[in-house]
Amino acid sequence: MERVRDLTKLPKAHLHLHFTGSMRPQTLLELADKHGVRLPDALTGAEPPQLRATDERGWFRFQRLYDAARSCLRDEDDIRRLVREAAEEDVRDGSGWLEIQVDPTSYAPRLGGLIPTMEIILDAVDSASRETGLGIRVLVAANRMKHPLDARTLARLAVRYADRGVVGFGLSNDERRGLARDFDRAFAIAREGGLLAAPHGGELTGPASVRDCLDDLEATRIGHGVRAAEDPRLMQRLADRQITCEVCPASNVALGVFDKPEEVPLRTMFEAGVPLALGADDPLLFGSRLAAQYEIAREHHGFDDAELAELARQSVRGSAAPAEVRSRLLAGIDTWLTTPA
């Protein structure tokens, strides 16, 4: 049997990880006990919850579980623990750079407001980076279920902290709700402040969602973007402009976007020249972290080690990592590939 290289040793960048969703299941149980929170049964079992978000009822259930988990993050120590453990998990999976996505309005009521919340998060990021050696930065994400004026407030907040570790601005939650162009001013504020634009698109809805992110929000990266595979001309556009799609295979299957891992169009997009950055999305709810996404590419899509190394390179190139970090990670990828299995 052919030996294959250890994917946890493959240097890579992690560009699609949500804040609460990065939590370890055991940590969630301990924080719930600490704060006296009664969790839904789906969050207390040994296995990830059964999810399907292809209809509004399913998405509502997914969001309800996420909100229940988020309600357990109530003080500065909780935030610090979450960020430190997320960093530890990423290092274990071979990540050398993490861009974690957070909507600070979700935590602000318990942490003293938006500015104190950002201060706490960014301080936790600094500490975790020093303790683990992992480069970590933050994407501030607006919620497309809320008013576009809220997004503008968050964009200005993100720009305010651009010199403290915020590198991008995103747009998350159910892409079937609200138009991308409603948030164009918020993204303009972010871009004018030097931040990359990384809205979610092309997950729950089709290629039009990705086109809207490109046309209306001038996206420099796309969160998910897998439905672009349904439109060859759109894939060519992404390839020509080198717009990285943050593809999350396990998440796509868990939420019912695709029924089986082999149906996620990794190979189609890769061979079309679309840059891909594999991400874990919400490991707490989907049950797998970063290296497992590369395992899916290997086991279900036939990616060999050279192709897996190229996926890792694409994640690094699509990141906001400084030049010296990129060079180090790219050199590490070459070493991984040339070292016998």
Secondary structure, 3 states (H helix, E strand, C coil): CCCCCCHHHCCEEEEEEECHHHCCHHHHHHHHHHHCCCCCHHHCCCCCCCCCCCCHHHHHHHHHHHHHHHCCCCCHHHHHHHHHHHHHHHHHCCEEEEEEEECHHHCHHHHCCHHHHHHHHHHHHHHHHHHHCCEEEEEEEEECCCCHHHHHHHHHHHHHCCCCCEEEEEEECCCCCCCHHHHHHHHHHHHHCCCEEEEEECCCCCHHHHHHHHHHHCCCEEEECHHHHHCHHHHHHHHHHCCEEECCHHHHHHCCCCCCHHHCCHHHHHHCCCCECCCCECHHHHCCCHHHHHHHHHHHHCCCHHHHHHHHHHHHHCCCCCHHHHHHHHHHHHHHHHCCC
